[in-house]
Structures are given as C-alpha cells and as structure tokens.
Amino acid sequence: MGIRRKRYYAVGGLISLFIFSLTSYPLRDPSFLPGFLVLSVIAVGNNRSYESRHPRLQSYLIMFITVVLLALSGYQAYRMDNYRKWMEAKALYNNKIYEVAAGKYYASLYAGLHFEPAYLFEYAQCLGESGNPTQAIRLLQRAEGLSSDPMIRCMIGKNNMRSGRYDEAETYYRKALHLLPQRIYPYYLMTELYSHPGYYRPEKLRMAVDSVLYKRPKVENSAIREMREKVNKIVIYPVPEQNGEN
C-alpha cells in the first residue's frame, strides 16, 4: 500500500527493519517499536478525501501514538533501572558472594528480568551455591526454554546431582553434549557423576575420562588443563602431552 501511494521513504524504512529482523529481535526492544508504528502509519495512512470524511481520525491516531510512546518510554526507564541493579549484583556474583547476591539483588529483579537467560543463569548459580538446588533447577529450566546455551543444561545436571537425582543429572549432561559435542566440560561433569559412590559406573567413567584427557578441544586453555589434572586424581591415567596441533 505504501508503494501504491508512493510513500517510498516509509517503505524503505520498513524494509530496512524487516531485513534487520532476520538476524535480530528488534521488537523486543521498545526503542524500535515506535519507529515501526510511525513508519506503518505513514505507509498506509489514508488519503485526504478519506480524512475529509473522517476529520477526527488523524487526531485520534496522533493521540494513540503519543500514549503508546509515553508508555514505552516509562517501560524503558523501568527496564534500564533493572539492568543497572543487575550490574551491581554482578559485582557480588563475580566475587562469589552468592548468598548475599541472591537475597539482596537477584530475587528482587525477577519480575523485570525473568526473560533474560543470562540473569536466570546467574541467579540459579547463586541459589545452587547457597544450598538451594531445587529452586535453582526451576530457574534454569525456564532459561532452558529461552536459550540453547549448553552451560544451562550442565548447571541443571549439576544441581540435580547435588540433590541426589543422578539419572536426571546424566540426562542433562547428555543434552549439553548433543548441543555442542566438542565441549570438554560436560565430559568432566560426567566423570564426577560416574565416580560418585551413589552412581558409580566404571565403563561410562572410563569413556568420560578418555574424552576429557584425549579429546582435542577447539581451543586449548588453562581451564581444560585444570580439568584434566582433576580427572587424573579420580582415575590414574597419564595426561596427554601437549603438542603444536593442540
């Protein structure tokens, strides 16, 4: 309709927004929504003959857009305040002051940030490390529906293991591997699971240990070397020598 009415500037803006939407989620951010509304109204707005028959339509439309923009501005300010408080909570989280971070900050931010997988992951980490694995699992399962990050599955498994639900822990470790098979960390968690007295599985343990020690990672780093050293304390296998290929 915008092309038919020769409103090419509005059509060009909408096309740009649609192309951008192929690689992002712009309408999640309130700052993009007013632009979409305004461009849409310009593109499909009625002609003068229609406006002459409905003189109040334009005024009502302007009032409606104004109210929407004011509401979005208030919501954006509310969101920015939540993100600012989240950054404050991160300082405690990064310093591993988990119990204080969970009780003082993360709990109060849930209503405004429950759609953020990273927030849910950090909040769950604080709860899990503070001795509340069941509540942590609930948060992580919500994050699981919002993100494909394999670390979320790893942490669900880890909290299940803390709660003594070893079968569920194994299930989530395997989910993490299915998402990113070259990752070493899920195999490391499996070595802890299969070597646990309550879930000892010698054959599976050998396979997990071999994967940690001999699987070639995408990037060799200190975390992988540390995991291999810890695995050697669980089962005595020689740590493979590092070479130029790694």
C-alpha positions as CSV (number, residue, x, y, z in Angstrom):
1,M,0.0,0.0,0.0
2,G,2.9,2.3,0.7
3,I,4.4,1.7,-2.7
4,R,1.0,2.2,-4.3
5,R,0.7,5.6,-2.6
6,K,4.3,6.4,-3.5
7,R,5.5,6.8,0.1
8,Y,8.8,5.2,-0.7
9,Y,10.7,6.7,2.3
10,A,8.4,4.9,4.8
11,V,8.5,1.7,2.7
12,G,12.3,1.9,2.7
13,G,12.4,2.2,6.5
14,L,10.1,-0.8,6.9
15,I,12.1,-2.9,4.5
16,S,15.3,-2.0,6.5
17,L,13.6,-3.0,9.7
18,F,12.5,-6.3,8.2
19,I,15.9,-7.1,6.9
20,F,17.5,-6.3,10.3
21,S,14.9,-8.6,11.9
22,L,16.3,-11.6,10.0
23,T,19.4,-11.5,12.3
24,S,17.9,-9.9,15.5
25,Y,14.8,-9.4,17.5
26,P,14.2,-5.6,17.3
27,L,10.6,-5.6,18.5
28,R,11.9,-7.0,21.9
29,D,13.5,-3.6,22.4
30,P,10.9,-0.8,23.0
31,S,13.1,1.8,21.2
32,F,12.4,0.1,17.8
33,L,8.6,-0.2,18.2
34,P,7.8,3.5,17.9
35,G,9.7,3.6,14.6
36,F,7.8,0.6,13.3
37,L,4.4,2.2,14.3
38,V,5.2,5.6,12.8
39,L,6.5,4.1,9.5
40,S,3.5,1.8,9.3
41,V,1.1,4.7,9.8
42,I,2.9,6.8,7.2
43,A,2.9,4.0,4.7
44,V,-0.8,3.0,5.0
45,G,-2.3,6.4,6.1
46,N,-5.5,7.3,4.4
47,N,-5.7,9.9,1.7
48,R,-7.1,13.4,2.0
49,S,-10.5,12.5,0.7
50,Y,-10.9,9.9,3.4
51,E,-9.6,12.3,6.0
52,S,-12.1,14.9,4.9
53,R,-14.9,12.4,5.6
54,H,-13.3,11.5,9.0
55,P,-11.8,14.7,10.3
56,R,-11.2,13.3,13.8
57,L,-9.3,10.2,12.7
58,Q,-5.9,11.9,12.4
59,S,-6.3,13.5,15.8
60,Y,-7.2,10.2,17.4
61,L,-4.4,8.4,15.7
62,I,-1.9,11.0,16.9
63,M,-3.2,10.7,20.5
64,F,-3.0,6.9,20.3
65,I,0.6,7.0,19.1
66,T,1.5,9.6,21.8
67,V,0.1,7.4,24.6
68,V,1.9,4.4,23.2
69,L,5.2,6.3,23.1
70,L,4.8,7.6,26.6
71,A,4.0,4.1,27.9
72,L,7.0,2.7,26.1
73,S,9.3,5.4,27.5
74,G,8.2,4.6,31.0
75,Y,8.7,0.9,30.5
76,Q,12.2,1.6,29.0
77,A,13.2,3.6,32.1
78,Y,11.9,0.7,34.3
79,R,14.0,-1.8,32.3
80,M,17.1,0.4,32.4
81,D,16.8,0.6,36.2
82,N,16.6,-3.2,36.4
83,Y,19.7,-3.6,34.2
84,R,21.6,-1.1,36.3
85,K,20.8,-3.1,39.5
86,W,21.7,-6.3,37.7
87,M,25.2,-4.8,37.0
88,E,25.5,-4.1,40.8
89,A,24.5,-7.7,41.5
90,K,27.1,-9.0,39.0
91,A,29.9,-7.5,41.2
92,L,28.8,-9.8,44.1
93,Y,28.3,-12.7,41.7
94,N,31.8,-12.4,40.2
95,N,33.3,-12.3,43.6
96,K,31.4,-15.4,44.6
97,I,29.3,-13.7,47.3
98,Y,26.4,-15.9,46.2
99,E,24.1,-15.8,49.2
100,V,24.1,-12.0,49.6
101,A,23.7,-11.6,45.8
102,A,20.7,-13.9,45.6
103,G,18.9,-12.5,48.6
104,K,19.6,-8.8,48.2
105,Y,19.6,-8.3,44.4
106,Y,18.6,-11.2,42.2
107,A,15.4,-12.1,43.9
108,S,14.0,-8.6,43.7
109,L,14.9,-8.3,40.0
110,Y,13.0,-11.5,38.8
111,A,9.8,-9.7,37.8
112,G,11.7,-7.3,35.5
113,L,14.3,-9.7,34.1
114,H,12.7,-13.1,34.0
115,F,13.0,-13.1,30.2
116,E,16.9,-12.8,30.3
117,P,18.6,-16.2,30.2
118,A,21.9,-14.8,31.5
119,Y,20.1,-13.3,34.5
120,L,18.3,-16.6,35.2
121,F,21.6,-18.5,34.9
122,E,23.4,-16.2,37.4
123,Y,20.5,-16.2,39.8
124,A,20.4,-20.0,39.7
125,Q,24.1,-20.2,40.2
126,C,23.8,-18.1,43.4
127,L,21.0,-20.3,44.6
128,G,22.8,-23.5,43.8
129,E,26.0,-22.5,45.5
130,S,24.0,-21.3,48.5
131,G,22.4,-24.7,49.1
132,N,19.1,-24.3,47.2
133,P,19.5,-26.6,44.2
134,T,15.8,-27.3,43.7
135,Q,14.9,-23.6,43.3
136,A,18.0,-23.2,41.0
137,I,16.7,-26.0,38.8
138,R,13.4,-24.3,38.3
139,L,15.1,-21.1,37.2
140,L,17.4,-23.0,34.9
141,Q,14.6,-24.9,33.3
142,R,12.9,-21.5,32.5
143,A,16.3,-20.4,31.0
144,E,16.4,-23.7,29.0
145,G,13.3,-22.6,27.2
146,L,14.8,-19.3,26.3
147,S,18.4,-20.2,25.2
148,S,20.3,-23.1,23.6
149,D,23.4,-22.4,25.7
150,P,24.7,-25.9,26.7
151,M,26.0,-24.4,30.0
152,I,22.4,-24.1,31.2
153,R,21.9,-27.8,30.7
154,C,25.2,-28.5,32.5
155,M,24.1,-26.5,35.5
156,I,20.7,-28.2,35.6
157,G,22.6,-31.5,35.7
158,K,24.9,-30.3,38.4
159,N,22.1,-29.2,40.6
160,N,20.3,-32.5,40.1
161,M,23.5,-34.2,41.2
162,R,23.6,-32.0,44.3
163,S,20.0,-33.1,45.0
164,G,20.8,-36.8,44.6
165,R,18.9,-37.1,41.3
166,Y,21.7,-38.8,39.4
167,D,19.6,-40.1,36.4
168,E,18.3,-36.6,35.7
169,A,21.9,-35.2,36.0
170,E,23.1,-37.7,33.4
171,T,20.2,-36.8,31.1
172,Y,21.1,-33.1,31.2
173,Y,24.8,-33.6,30.7
174,R,24.0,-35.6,27.6
175,K,21.7,-32.8,26.4
176,A,24.6,-30.4,26.7
177,L,26.8,-32.7,24.6
178,H,24.2,-33.0,21.9
179,L,24.1,-29.2,21.6
180,L,27.9,-28.8,21.4
181,P,29.7,-32.2,21.1
182,Q,33.2,-30.7,21.1
183,R,32.8,-29.2,24.5
184,I,35.0,-30.8,27.2
185,Y,33.2,-29.6,30.3
186,P,30.2,-31.9,30.1
187,Y,32.5,-34.9,29.9
188,Y,34.3,-33.6,33.0
189,L,31.0,-33.3,34.9
190,M,30.2,-36.9,33.8
191,T,33.5,-38.1,35.4
192,E,32.3,-36.6,38.7
193,L,28.9,-38.2,38.3
194,Y,30.1,-41.7,37.3
195,S,32.8,-41.7,40.0
196,H,30.3,-40.7,42.7
197,P,29.7,-43.6,45.3
198,G,26.0,-43.3,44.8
199,Y,26.2,-43.6,41.0
200,Y,29.4,-45.5,40.2
201,R,29.5,-46.6,36.6
202,P,33.0,-47.9,35.7
203,E,32.5,-48.4,32.0
204,K,30.9,-45.0,31.5
205,L,33.5,-43.4,33.7
206,R,36.3,-44.8,31.5
207,M,34.7,-43.3,28.4
208,A,34.2,-39.9,30.1
209,V,37.7,-39.8,31.4
210,D,39.1,-40.7,28.0
211,S,37.1,-37.9,26.4
212,V,38.4,-35.4,28.9
213,L,42.0,-36.5,28.6
214,Y,42.3,-37.2,24.9
215,K,39.6,-35.3,23.1
216,R,41.1,-32.5,21.1
217,P,39.5,-29.2,22.2
218,K,38.8,-26.4,19.8
219,V,40.9,-24.0,21.9
220,E,43.4,-25.2,24.5
221,N,43.4,-23.2,27.7
222,S,44.1,-23.3,31.4
223,A,40.6,-24.4,32.3
224,I,41.0,-27.6,30.2
225,R,44.4,-28.3,31.7
226,E,42.9,-27.9,35.2
227,M,40.0,-30.3,34.3
228,R,42.5,-32.9,33.1
229,E,44.6,-32.6,36.2
230,K,41.5,-33.1,38.4
231,V,40.4,-36.1,36.3
232,N,43.7,-37.7,36.8
233,K,43.1,-37.6,40.6
234,I,39.8,-39.5,40.0
235,V,41.3,-42.2,37.8
236,I,45.0,-42.5,37.2
237,Y,45.6,-42.0,33.5
238,P,48.5,-40.2,32.0
239,V,47.8,-36.6,30.9
240,P,48.5,-36.4,27.2
241,E,51.4,-34.3,26.3
242,Q,50.5,-31.0,24.6
243,N,51.8,-30.5,21.1
244,G,51.6,-27.9,18.4
245,E,48.4,-29.4,16.9
246,N,46.5,-28.5,20.1
